[in-house]
Amino acid sequence: MTETDPLVRLPLSDREYSLLDTASKLLGLGLVAVGLDVGGGTAAGLALAVAGAVCATATVFVTNE
């Protein structure tokens, strides 16, 4: 494995990858919004915001073949 190899390889079409990318970003945005609504300074709010950021950037580590 080299530095440019992705962590996960999925056999997705371009359309499926695009839908996965959009869904992960919307889910991440929703989790961040809920985290802010709960309270950005609370442990629960921070956990939700971190989970949202992870979801929103998850497809960076996925490649479609």
C-alpha positions in Angstrom: 0.0 0.0 0.0 1.4 3.4 -1.0 0.5 6.8 0.3 -1.9 7.4 -2.6 -3.8 4.2 -2.1 -7.3 4.7 -0.5 -8.2 3.0 2.7 -11.4 1.5 1.3 -12.1 0.4 -2.3 -15.7 -0.1 -3.2 -17.1 -1.3 -6.6 -19.4 1.7 -7.1 -20.6 3.3 -10.3 -20.0 7.1 -10.6 -23.7 7.7 -9.8 -23.6 5.5 -6.7 -20.4 7.1 -5.5 -21.9 10.6 -6.0 -25.0 9.6 -4.0 -22.9 8.1 -1.2 -20.8 11.3 -1.2 -23.9 13.6 -1.0 -25.6 11.4 1.6 -22.5 11.4 3.9 -22.1 15.2 3.6 -25.8 15.8 4.4 -25.7 13.4 7.4 -22.5 15.1 8.6 -24.2 18.5 8.3 -27.2 17.3 10.2 -25.1 15.8 13.0 -23.2 19.1 13.3 -26.5 21.0 13.4 -27.9 18.8 16.1 -24.6 19.1 18.1 -24.9 22.8 18.0 -28.6 22.7 19.0 -27.7 20.4 21.9 -25.0 22.8 22.9 -21.7 23.3 21.3 -19.9 23.5 24.6 -21.3 20.3 26.1 -19.8 16.8 25.7 -22.8 15.6 23.8 -22.7 18.6 21.4 -19.0 18.1 20.8 -19.4 14.4 20.2 -22.1 15.0 17.7 -20.1 17.7 15.9 -17.1 15.4 15.7 -19.3 12.5 14.4 -20.7 14.9 11.8 -17.2 15.9 10.6 -16.2 12.3 10.3 -19.3 11.5 8.3 -18.9 14.5 6.0 -15.3 13.6 5.2 -15.7 9.8 5.1 -15.7 9.6 1.3 -12.3 11.1 1.1 -11.0 7.7 2.2 -13.1 5.8 -0.3 -12.5 5.2 -4.0 -14.8 3.7 -6.6 -13.5 1.2 -9.0 
